[in-house]
Amino acid sequence: MEFLVVIAFFGYIYYLRNYADLRTPSEKEAAALSEGIKLYENAQTIEAFAYFDSKIRQKPKSCIAYLYRGLCQKKLQKLDAAVADMQAGLSYDDQVFLLHLELGKLYLDQNRPDESLAALNRAVALSEETSTDAYHWRSKTLMQLGRETEAMQDATHEIELKKKLLSSPKASAAPRTPFFDKRLAANMLMIVMTSALLVYVIKNAESIHLPYLVAVFAAISIGFVEPYKGWLLAIMQCILLAAGYFLFTSRPDDQARQELENFSLYGSMILTFAASFLGGFLKRALNMK
């Protein structure tokens, strides 16, 4: 039984590591590179360039590192190098809106309007009406190409979209993630499985140690995968644990065995809350690095 518990636990960790995080690869990269992004946003261009240059040496296929190193190159007036970085980033992930947008702006700065238009067309498609920037810069490019009617259409749409985004914040470029999302739903499904596993362990364990160990590992995983919503998953696991034990199992006739199961059940519920908070704390601490 212990072997099955270990296999199930490591299977759950593998799931958390590879499937529970529903962010795109570029979103994960941006989170990992937040320190350098903050340097860039604070106008510490030289430091930001050194940071992203180092990250590219460590991970040559990081599209977001190329994006921000390219932006640093642009600030340093190295436009050709900036274009090369944007193109390199797109070669690894051509679904990043900002790469197409910034490449289009760079082409426009270099008086290459045809190439700028192609990049900005792609940026418009990827923006999905969540940003006015692509329309703004495509309007400028179309004007430079002498296509005044289309340029005016983009300029008009930019104004209309800006009003729409201001009146409907949920449609903005950085929409607020709904509380109940696919990631939370997927993790709720896993909680059903871990709760069933815990009930099985409680009914078959010879001591309190194994149920407590499984409860702690599962709860730390809860906090780690949902650092801000882990409390909900912890409550759900406790409810399912109690319901599963009292509704779907029979009480032992032996008094000593009943006391052991009671200690295992209620102790596991308490540890679920404590360890889920610990897991959330660890995840937030790692994100701050």
C-alpha contacts under 8 A as a table, 3 or more apart, distances in Angstrom:
res1	aa1	res2	aa2	distance
1	M	4	L	5.15
1	M	5	V	6.33
2	E	5	V	5.02
2	E	6	V	6.27
3	F	6	V	5.16
3	F	7	I	6.24
4	L	7	I	5.06
4	L	8	A	6.06
5	V	8	A	5.09
5	V	9	F	6.08
5	V	197	L	7.80
5	V	214	V	7.70
6	V	9	F	5.09
6	V	10	F	6.25
7	I	10	F	5.36
7	I	11	G	6.05
8	A	11	G	4.98
8	A	12	Y	6.18
9	F	12	Y	5.08
9	F	13	I	6.34
9	F	214	V	7.72
9	F	217	F	7.61
9	F	218	A	7.44
10	F	13	I	4.93
10	F	14	Y	6.11
11	G	14	Y	5.05
11	G	15	Y	6.25
12	Y	15	Y	4.99
12	Y	16	L	6.25
12	Y	190	M	7.97
13	I	16	L	5.03
13	I	17	R	6.12
13	I	221	S	7.16
14	Y	17	R	5.11
14	Y	18	N	6.10
15	Y	18	N	5.36
15	Y	19	Y	5.28
15	Y	20	A	6.30
16	L	19	Y	5.85
16	L	20	A	4.85
16	L	21	D	7.03
16	L	221	S	7.63
16	L	225	V	6.50
17	R	20	A	6.76
17	R	21	D	7.26
18	N	21	D	6.92
19	Y	22	L	6.84
20	A	183	R	6.15
20	A	186	A	6.97
20	A	187	N	6.96
20	A	225	V	7.21
21	D	183	R	6.87
21	D	225	V	7.50
22	L	182	K	7.96
22	L	183	R	6.26
23	R	27	E	5.84
23	R	28	K	6.28
24	T	27	E	5.15
24	T	28	K	6.38
25	P	28	K	5.15
25	P	29	E	6.21
26	S	29	E	4.94
26	S	30	A	6.13
26	S	63	C	7.07
26	S	64	I	6.43
26	S	93	D	7.82
26	S	96	V	7.11
27	E	30	A	5.08
27	E	31	A	6.30
28	K	31	A	5.17
28	K	32	A	6.26
29	E	32	A	5.03
29	E	33	L	6.10
29	E	62	S	7.18
29	E	64	I	6.32
30	A	33	L	5.06
30	A	34	S	5.98
30	A	37	I	7.89
30	A	64	I	6.24
31	A	34	S	5.19
31	A	287	N	7.52
32	A	35	E	7.87
32	A	287	N	7.38
33	L	36	G	5.60
33	L	37	I	6.32
33	L	65	A	7.47
34	S	37	I	4.94
34	S	38	K	6.05
35	E	38	K	5.26
35	E	39	L	6.51
35	E	289	K	7.69
36	G	39	L	4.98
36	G	40	Y	6.35
36	G	48	A	5.39
36	G	51	Y	5.92
36	G	52	F	6.67
37	I	40	Y	5.07
37	I	41	E	6.16
37	I	48	A	7.23
37	I	68	Y	7.27
38	K	41	E	5.04
38	K	42	N	6.08
39	L	42	N	5.15
39	L	43	A	6.51
39	L	44	Q	5.19
39	L	45	T	7.04
39	L	47	E	6.82
39	L	48	A	5.24
40	Y	43	A	5.20
40	Y	44	Q	5.51
40	Y	45	T	5.57
40	Y	47	E	7.99
40	Y	48	A	5.29
40	Y	68	Y	7.71
40	Y	72	C	7.40
41	E	44	Q	7.45
44	Q	47	E	5.57
44	Q	48	A	6.01
45	T	48	A	4.99
45	T	49	F	5.96
45	T	72	C	5.80
45	T	75	K	7.40
45	T	76	L	7.96
46	I	49	F	5.13
46	I	50	A	6.29
46	I	72	C	7.60
47	E	50	A	5.17
47	E	51	Y	6.17
48	A	51	Y	4.99
48	A	52	F	6.22
48	A	69	R	7.57
48	A	72	C	7.11
49	F	52	F	5.34
49	F	53	D	5.90
49	F	68	Y	7.78
49	F	69	R	5.51
49	F	72	C	5.68
49	F	73	Q	7.58
50	A	53	D	5.09
50	A	54	S	6.09
51	Y	54	S	5.27
51	Y	55	K	6.33
52	F	55	K	4.88
52	F	56	I	6.11
52	F	65	A	5.37
52	F	66	Y	7.38
52	F	68	Y	6.92
52	F	69	R	5.57
53	D	56	I	5.21
53	D	57	R	6.41
53	D	65	A	7.67
53	D	69	R	6.62
54	S	57	R	5.15
54	S	58	Q	6.37
55	K	58	Q	4.98
55	K	59	K	5.88
55	K	60	P	7.68
55	K	62	S	7.96
55	K	65	A	6.70
56	I	59	K	4.90
56	I	60	P	4.62
56	I	61	K	7.21
56	I	62	S	6.48
56	I	65	A	6.25
56	I	66	Y	7.17
57	R	60	P	5.67
59	K	62	S	5.89
61	K	89	G	7.58
61	K	92	Y	6.13
62	S	65	A	5.34
62	S	66	Y	6.52
62	S	89	G	7.03
62	S	92	Y	7.40
63	C	66	Y	5.12
63	C	67	L	6.22
63	C	88	A	7.35
63	C	89	G	4.03
63	C	90	L	6.70
63	C	92	Y	5.98
63	C	93	D	6.29
64	I	67	L	4.83
64	I	68	Y	6.31
64	I	89	G	6.85
65	A	68	Y	5.39
65	A	69	R	6.00
65	A	89	G	7.82
66	Y	69	R	5.08
66	Y	70	G	5.86
66	Y	85	D	5.19
66	Y	86	M	6.21
66	Y	88	A	6.79
66	Y	89	G	5.19
67	L	70	G	5.16
67	L	71	L	6.32
67	L	85	D	6.57
67	L	86	M	5.59
67	L	89	G	6.21
67	L	98	L	7.79
67	L	99	L	6.10
68	Y	71	L	4.84
68	Y	72	C	6.18
69	R	72	C	5.01
69	R	73	Q	6.16
69	R	82	A	7.43
69	R	85	D	6.94
70	G	73	Q	4.90
70	G	74	K	6.19
70	G	81	A	7.02
70	G	82	A	4.09
70	G	83	V	6.86
70	G	84	A	7.69
70	G	85	D	5.04
70	G	86	M	6.01
71	L	74	K	4.99
71	L	75	K	6.38
71	L	82	A	6.51
71	L	102	E	7.93
72	C	75	K	5.12
72	C	76	L	6.26
72	C	82	A	7.69
73	Q	76	L	4.99
73	Q	77	Q	6.29
73	Q	78	K	5.06
73	Q	79	L	6.60
73	Q	81	A	6.40
73	Q	82	A	5.03
74	K	77	Q	5.00
74	K	78	K	5.45
74	K	79	L	5.33
74	K	81	A	7.99
74	K	82	A	5.54
75	K	78	K	7.49
78	K	81	A	5.51
78	K	82	A	6.17
79	L	82	A	4.88
79	L	83	V	6.15
79	L	106	L	7.00
79	L	110	Q	7.78
80	D	83	V	5.15
80	D	84	A	6.26
81	A	84	A	5.03
81	A	85	D	6.26
82	A	85	D	5.13
82	A	86	M	6.32
82	A	106	L	7.80
83	V	86	M	5.14
83	V	87	Q	6.15
83	V	103	L	6.32
83	V	106	L	6.63
83	V	107	Y	7.76
84	A	87	Q	5.14
84	A	88	A	6.08
85	D	88	A	4.99
85	D	89	G	6.15
86	M	89	G	5.07
86	M	90	L	6.28
86	M	99	L	5.93
86	M	100	H	7.88
86	M	102	E	7.58
86	M	103	L	6.00
87	Q	90	L	5.11
87	Q	91	S	6.24
87	Q	103	L	7.61
88	A	91	S	5.09
88	A	92	Y	6.87
89	G	92	Y	5.49
89	G	93	D	6.41
89	G	94	D	7.70
89	G	99	L	7.14
90	L	93	D	4.93
90	L	94	D	4.50
90	L	95	Q	7.70
90	L	96	V	7.48
90	L	99	L	6.67
90	L	100	H	7.79
91	S	94	D	6.40
93	D	96	V	6.46
94	D	99	L	7.94
95	Q	126	L	7.12
96	V	99	L	5.59
96	V	100	H	6.92
96	V	126	L	7.66
97	F	100	H	5.51
97	F	101	L	6.25
97	F	122	R	7.96
97	F	123	A	5.37
97	F	126	L	5.63
97	F	127	S	6.30
98	L	101	L	4.92
98	L	102	E	5.89
98	L	123	A	7.41
99	L	102	E	5.36
99	L	103	L	5.97
100	H	103	L	5.13
100	H	104	G	6.07
100	H	119	A	5.21
100	H	120	L	6.29
100	H	122	R	6.52
100	H	123	A	5.24
101	L	104	G	5.18
101	L	105	K	6.36
101	L	119	A	6.69
101	L	120	L	5.72
101	L	123	A	5.39
101	L	133	D	7.87
101	L	134	A	6.26
102	E	105	K	5.03
102	E	106	L	6.14
103	L	106	L	5.03
103	L	107	Y	6.19
103	L	116	S	7.19
103	L	119	A	6.52
104	G	107	Y	5.17
104	G	108	L	6.27
104	G	115	E	7.17
104	G	116	S	4.13
104	G	117	L	6.68
104	G	118	A	7.58
104	G	119	A	4.92
104	G	120	L	5.33
104	G	137	W	7.89
105	K	108	L	5.04
105	K	109	D	6.27
105	K	116	S	6.65
105	K	137	W	6.92
106	L	109	D	5.00
106	L	110	Q	6.30
106	L	116	S	7.57
107	Y	110	Q	5.00
107	Y	111	N	6.27
107	Y	112	R	5.02
107	Y	113	P	6.50
107	Y	115	E	6.39
107	Y	116	S	4.92
108	L	111	N	5.00
108	L	112	R	5.49
108	L	113	P	5.45
108	L	116	S	5.61
108	L	141	T	6.74
109	D	112	R	7.54
112	R	115	E	5.73
112	R	116	S	6.15
113	P	116	S	4.75
113	P	117	L	5.96
113	P	141	T	5.75
113	P	142	L	7.81
113	P	144	Q	6.94
113	P	145	L	6.64
114	D	117	L	5.17
114	D	118	A	6.49
114	D	145	L	7.78
115	E	118	A	5.19
115	E	119	A	6.39
116	S	119	A	5.24
116	S	120	L	6.09
116	S	138	R	7.95
116	S	141	T	6.86
117	L	120	L	5.06
117	L	121	N	5.93
117	L	138	R	6.32
117	L	141	T	6.24
117	L	142	L	7.32
118	A	121	N	5.21
118	A	122	R	6.53
119	A	122	R	5.27
119	A	123	A	6.32
120	L	123	A	4.71
120	L	124	V	6.08
120	L	134	A	6.06
120	L	135	Y	7.99
120	L	137	W	7.37
120	L	138	R	5.80
121	N	124	V	5.17
121	N	125	A	6.39
121	N	134	A	7.94
121	N	138	R	7.40
122	R	125	A	5.10
122	R	126	L	6.23
123	A	126	L	5.12
123	A	127	S	5.98
123	A	134	A	5.92
124	V	127	S	5.20
124	V	128	E	6.90
124	V	129	E	7.62
124	V	134	A	5.35
124	V	135	Y	6.69
125	A	128	E	5.90
127	S	130	T	5.51
127	S	131	S	5.94
127	S	134	A	7.58
127	S	173	A	7.98
128	E	131	S	7.74
129	E	132	T	7.47
129	E	161	L	7.37
130	T	165	L	7.49
130	T	171	A	5.99
130	T	172	S	5.19
130	T	173	A	4.48
130	T	174	A	7.92
131	S	134	A	6.82
131	S	161	L	7.93
131	S	172	S	6.87
131	S	173	A	5.31
132	T	135	Y	5.47
132	T	136	H	6.21
132	T	158	E	5.36
132	T	161	L	6.53
132	T	162	K	6.34
133	D	136	H	5.00
133	D	137	W	6.25
133	D	158	E	7.91
134	A	137	W	5.44
134	A	138	R	5.98
135	Y	138	R	5.07
135	Y	139	S	5.95
135	Y	154	D	5.46
135	Y	155	A	6.79
135	Y	157	H	7.38
135	Y	158	E	5.72
136	H	139	S	5.30
136	H	140	K	6.65
136	H	154	D	6.95
136	H	155	A	6.24
136	H	158	E	6.24
137	W	140	K	5.07
137	W	141	T	6.27
138	R	141	T	4.93
138	R	142	L	6.05
138	R	151	A	7.35
138	R	154	D	7.17
139	S	142	L	5.16
139	S	143	M	6.16
139	S	150	E	7.39
139	S	151	A	4.29
139	S	152	M	6.86
139	S	153	Q	7.90
139	S	154	D	5.32
139	S	155	A	5.87
140	K	143	M	5.10
140	K	144	Q	6.31
140	K	151	A	6.82
141	T	144	Q	5.09
141	T	145	L	6.33
141	T	151	A	7.77
142	L	145	L	4.96
142	L	146	G	6.32
142	L	147	R	5.21
142	L	148	E	6.72
142	L	150	E	6.73
142	L	151	A	5.13
143	M	146	G	5.05
143	M	147	R	5.50
143	M	148	E	5.32
143	M	151	A	5.51
144	Q	147	R	7.52
147	R	150	E	5.74
147	R	151	A	6.19
148	E	151	A	4.91
148	E	152	M	6.08
149	T	152	M	5.22
149	T	153	Q	6.31
150	E	153	Q	4.97
150	E	154	D	6.31
151	A	154	D	5.22
151	A	155	A	6.21
152	M	155	A	4.92
152	M	156	T	6.00
153	Q	156	T	5.15
153	Q	157	H	6.08
154	D	157	H	5.00
154	D	158	E	5.99
155	A	158	E	5.03
155	A	159	I	6.51
156	T	159	I	5.28
156	T	160	E	6.34
157	H	160	E	5.00
157	H	161	L	5.88
158	E	161	L	5.16
158	E	162	K	6.03
159	I	162	K	5.13
159	I	163	K	6.37
160	E	163	K	5.24
160	E	164	K	6.26
161	L	164	K	4.91
161	L	165	L	6.07
162	K	165	L	5.16
162	K	166	L	6.14
163	K	166	L	5.14
163	K	167	S	6.15
164	K	167	S	5.21
164	K	168	S	5.95
164	K	171	A	8.00
165	L	168	S	5.01
165	L	169	P	5.72
165	L	170	K	7.74
165	L	171	A	5.70
165	L	172	S	5.29
166	L	169	P	5.92
166	L	172	S	7.66
168	S	171	A	5.73
168	S	172	S	7.30
169	P	172	S	5.27
169	P	175	P	7.10
170	K	175	P	5.10
170	K	176	R	6.33
171	A	174	A	7.96
171	A	175	P	6.06
172	S	175	P	5.34
177	T	181	D	7.56
178	P	181	D	5.89
180	F	184	L	6.07
180	F	185	A	7.03
181	D	184	L	5.38
181	D	185	A	6.28
182	K	185	A	5.01
182	K	186	A	6.08
183	R	186	A	5.16
183	R	187	N	6.27
184	L	187	N	5.07
184	L	188	M	6.10
184	L	226	E	7.80
185	A	188	M	5.02
185	A	189	L	6.44
186	A	189	L	5.22
186	A	190	M	6.57
187	N	190	M	4.96
187	N	191	I	6.21
187	N	233	L	7.87
188	M	191	I	4.93
188	M	192	V	6.53
188	M	233	L	6.66
188	M	236	M	7.95
189	L	192	V	5.29
189	L	193	M	6.80
190	M	193	M	5.10
190	M	194	T	6.27
191	I	194	T	5.05
191	I	195	S	5.91
191	I	233	L	7.04
191	I	236	M	7.50
191	I	237	Q	5.98
192	V	195	S	5.22
192	V	196	A	6.29
192	V	237	Q	7.18
192	V	240	L	7.08
193	M	196	A	5.17
193	M	197	L	6.22
194	T	197	L	4.88
194	T	198	L	6.11
194	T	218	A	7.04
194	T	237	Q	7.87
195	S	198	L	5.05
195	S	199	V	6.29
195	S	237	Q	5.80
195	S	238	C	7.89
195	S	240	L	6.09
195	S	241	L	5.28
195	S	244	G	7.80
196	A	199	V	5.19
196	A	200	Y	6.29
196	A	240	L	7.95
196	A	241	L	7.15
196	A	244	G	7.02
197	L	200	Y	5.11
197	L	201	V	6.20
198	L	201	V	4.99
198	L	202	I	6.07
198	L	211	P	6.55
198	L	214	V	6.99
198	L	215	A	6.98
198	L	241	L	7.15
199	V	202	I	5.13
199	V	203	K	6.24
199	V	241	L	6.30
199	V	244	G	6.61
199	V	245	Y	5.94
200	Y	203	K	5.27
200	Y	204	N	6.29
201	V	204	N	5.22
201	V	205	A	5.52
201	V	210	L	7.35
201	V	211	P	5.89
202	I	205	A	5.54
202	I	208	I	7.93
202	I	211	P	5.74
202	I	261	E	6.01
202	I	264	S	6.05
202	I	265	L	6.70
203	K	261	E	6.72
205	A	208	I	7.12
205	A	210	L	6.63
205	A	211	P	7.11
207	S	210	L	6.80
207	S	211	P	7.99
207	S	260	L	6.99
208	I	211	P	5.70
208	I	212	Y	6.19
208	I	260	L	6.83
208	I	261	E	7.92
208	I	263	F	6.98
208	I	264	S	5.23
209	H	212	Y	5.26
209	H	213	L	6.06
210	L	213	L	4.99
210	L	214	V	6.15
211	P	214	V	5.22
211	P	215	A	6.02
211	P	264	S	6.03
211	P	265	L	7.95
211	P	268	S	6.61
212	Y	215	A	5.04
212	Y	216	V	6.08
212	Y	264	S	6.84
212	Y	267	G	6.95
212	Y	268	S	5.45
212	Y	271	L	7.25
213	L	216	V	5.24
213	L	217	F	6.23
214	V	217	F	5.24
214	V	218	A	6.03
215	A	218	A	5.23
215	A	219	A	5.96
215	A	268	S	5.44
215	A	269	M	7.73
215	A	271	L	6.54
215	A	272	T	5.90
216	V	219	A	5.13
216	V	220	I	6.03
216	V	268	S	7.66
216	V	271	L	6.04
216	V	272	T	6.18
216	V	275	A	5.62
216	V	276	S	7.98
217	F	220	I	5.29
217	F	221	S	6.26
217	F	275	A	7.80
218	A	221	S	5.13
218	A	222	I	6.30
218	A	272	T	7.66
219	A	222	I	4.84
219	A	223	G	6.38
219	A	234	A	7.01
219	A	271	L	7.59
219	A	272	T	4.95
219	A	273	F	7.12
219	A	274	A	7.94
219	A	275	A	5.18
219	A	276	S	4.50
219	A	279	G	7.22
220	I	223	G	5.21
220	I	224	F	6.06
220	I	272	T	7.98
220	I	275	A	4.99
220	I	276	S	4.77
220	I	277	F	7.49
220	I	278	L	6.33
220	I	279	G	4.19
220	I	280	G	7.47
221	S	224	F	4.95
221	S	225	V	6.08
221	S	276	S	7.15
221	S	279	G	6.26
222	I	225	V	5.50
222	I	226	E	5.96
222	I	227	P	7.74
222	I	230	G	5.66
222	I	233	L	6.83
222	I	234	A	7.26
222	I	276	S	5.64
222	I	279	G	6.85
222	I	280	G	7.72
223	G	226	E	5.15
223	G	227	P	4.85
223	G	228	Y	7.73
223	G	229	K	7.83
223	G	230	G	4.90
223	G	231	W	7.79
223	G	275	A	7.46
223	G	276	S	4.28
223	G	277	F	5.85
223	G	278	L	6.76
223	G	279	G	4.06
223	G	280	G	3.95
223	G	281	F	7.53
223	G	283	K	7.49
224	F	227	P	5.53
224	F	276	S	7.57
224	F	279	G	4.55
224	F	280	G	4.94
224	F	281	F	7.83
224	F	282	L	6.84
224	F	283	K	5.14
225	V	230	G	7.76
225	V	280	G	7.66
225	V	283	K	7.72
226	E	229	K	5.19
226	E	230	G	4.87
226	E	280	G	6.78
227	P	230	G	5.62
227	P	277	F	7.82
227	P	279	G	7.08
227	P	280	G	3.89
227	P	281	F	7.00
227	P	283	K	6.33
227	P	284	R	6.75
228	Y	231	W	7.52
228	Y	280	G	6.92
229	K	232	L	5.66
229	K	233	L	6.98
230	G	233	L	5.08
230	G	234	A	6.04
230	G	276	S	6.28
230	G	277	F	7.38
230	G	280	G	7.04
231	W	234	A	4.98
231	W	235	I	6.21
231	W	273	F	7.18
231	W	276	S	7.11
231	W	277	F	7.50
232	L	235	I	5.17
232	L	236	M	6.16
233	L	236	M	4.91
233	L	237	Q	6.05
234	A	237	Q	5.10
234	A	238	C	6.26
234	A	272	T	6.05
234	A	273	F	5.80
234	A	276	S	6.71
235	I	238	C	5.17
235	I	239	I	6.21
235	I	273	F	7.69
236	M	239	I	5.17
236	M	240	L	6.09
237	Q	240	L	5.11
237	Q	241	L	5.82
237	Q	272	T	7.84
238	C	241	L	4.97
238	C	242	A	6.14
238	C	269	M	5.42
238	C	272	T	7.41
239	I	242	A	5.29
239	I	243	A	5.99
240	L	243	A	4.98
240	L	244	G	5.71
241	L	244	G	5.21
241	L	245	Y	6.12
241	L	265	L	7.75
241	L	269	M	7.77
242	A	245	Y	5.21
242	A	246	F	6.08
242	A	265	L	7.55
243	A	246	F	5.39
243	A	247	L	5.56
243	A	248	F	7.59
244	G	247	L	5.48
244	G	248	F	5.31
244	G	249	T	7.12
245	Y	248	F	5.83
245	Y	249	T	5.44
246	F	249	T	6.07
246	F	250	S	7.50
251	R	258	Q	6.99
252	P	255	Q	7.44
252	P	257	R	6.46
252	P	258	Q	5.77
253	D	257	R	7.78
253	D	258	Q	7.43
254	D	257	R	5.30
254	D	258	Q	6.29
255	Q	258	Q	5.04
255	Q	259	E	6.28
256	A	259	E	5.18
256	A	260	L	6.28
257	R	260	L	5.05
257	R	261	E	6.27
258	Q	261	E	5.14
258	Q	262	N	6.12
259	E	262	N	4.98
259	E	263	F	6.14
260	L	263	F	5.23
260	L	264	S	6.11
261	E	264	S	4.92
261	E	265	L	5.92
262	N	265	L	5.09
262	N	266	Y	6.05
263	F	266	Y	5.56
263	F	267	G	5.58
264	S	267	G	5.29
264	S	268	S	5.86
265	L	268	S	5.26
265	L	269	M	6.40
266	Y	269	M	5.06
266	Y	270	I	6.34
267	G	270	I	5.19
267	G	271	L	6.11
268	S	271	L	5.05
268	S	272	T	5.99
269	M	272	T	5.08
269	M	273	F	6.88
270	I	273	F	5.61
270	I	274	A	6.54
271	L	274	A	5.00
271	L	275	A	5.74
272	T	275	A	5.45
272	T	276	S	5.93
273	F	276	S	5.27
273	F	277	F	6.42
274	A	277	F	5.47
274	A	278	L	6.47
275	A	278	L	4.83
275	A	279	G	6.10
276	S	279	G	5.03
276	S	280	G	6.21
277	F	280	G	5.10
277	F	281	F	6.14
278	L	281	F	5.06
278	L	282	L	6.22
279	G	282	L	5.12
279	G	283	K	6.24
280	G	283	K	5.16
280	G	284	R	6.21
281	F	284	R	5.26
281	F	285	A	6.10
282	L	285	A	5.05
282	L	286	L	6.19
283	K	286	L	5.11
283	K	287	N	6.22
284	R	287	N	5.03
284	R	288	M	6.35
285	A	288	M	5.26
285	A	289	K	6.92
286	L	289	K	5.46
